[in-house]
């Protein structure tokens, strides 16, 4: 396969990069050892950040999140649920943090309003909640969003080589299990595996210091909240509950790991999440989680997993461009900035257009259309069919 750019990683950033470049007329191939969103992006919490979570310790990320929250809501409304979010302070929490938080929201330009009776909106809240603030948090279905991104990229000429692990890189040539891709430039969008790909490209590459960090989530069989519920305190474990279809998802932890392919979940981590989450929604302590799952965040190395920035960084490695950090909420912006640099290196003029490009609801094209099969297999079937089409 001969292309101009080979993108390694079919997660959120890789797919938006591929779409951005294909809309500029660049011949692109997307490679992944798994399927669409088989890594970090497909194991996210379901939250489309308003940026409020970061206004006290990561202002640049907060500003990026609120801007991209608004953009994605316009271009992909089929995948976004405008639930709103509540930040709640409990009896005994630090009152001084509230003022710090409000100041940060104003500085970031994030709309908010104080809620006098949060129990009317969320009856399952702990009655020890003493203060509540509404923010424009939303919920995103990543498979519906990025199924559409991949579909549109393919319609604009992007090729896909999925379920094919990268075995070697020679210059801008990528050797995979299923064949070799010859390109002029590579994009390394492999998330927590980006350092491995960078070293595969060149042992003399600059050291990209990542801090792969586990985020553990618990899925409960009841939908306990209509809005995203956040604890109004410095970011910590078990301080957010996201309503996702008919479920509630509690998260998250922040444990640094050496190898994103070797992760162990301890029972004590599960119990600690439940203990912390039930401080906001006591009903959680009475339920047994249906299941747990985790994602591995590709954080830029910082002093700790909680204080590390959620901003992103792009590395120019000659005939490879590597993008790391960031969040699913900011993935369109990350793709735009990556595509800007790649286009400059290829001598291609013209701005990004993804901020104004409507993303189709591609998964609906491949669903079983309200049949028993649709109820049983749901989005998994539609995503598998889409992958077949992308690789045809």
SULLIN-V606413 format. One record per run of one state. SS is the DSSP state (H for helix, E for strand, C for the rest). FROM is the first residue (numbers start at 1). TO is the last residue. Records with the same first field share a line. If there is no record, write none. Layout:
BEGIN
SS=FROM-TO / FROM-TO
END
This chain:
BEGIN
C=1-1 / 3-4 / 9-11 / 24-27 / 32-40 / 44-46 / 49-51 / 55-58 / 76-76 / 82-84 / 91-94 / 109-111 / 115-117 / 122-128 / 136-137 / 141-141 / 156-158 / 162-165 / 171-172 / 177-178 / 183-184 / 189-190 / 202-209 / 221-227 / 232-239 / 245-246 / 252-254 / 257-266 / 278-281 / 287-290 / 301-311 / 317-319 / 326-327 / 347-353 / 357-361 / 367-371 / 391-392
E=2-2 / 5-8 / 28-31 / 47-48 / 80-81 / 85-90 / 112-114 / 129-135 / 138-140 / 159-161 / 166-170 / 173-176 / 179-182 / 185-188 / 210-220 / 228-231 / 240-244 / 247-251 / 255-256 / 291-300 / 312-316 / 320-325
H=12-23 / 41-43 / 52-54 / 59-75 / 77-79 / 95-108 / 118-121 / 142-155 / 191-201 / 267-277 / 282-286 / 328-346 / 354-356 / 362-366 / 372-390
END
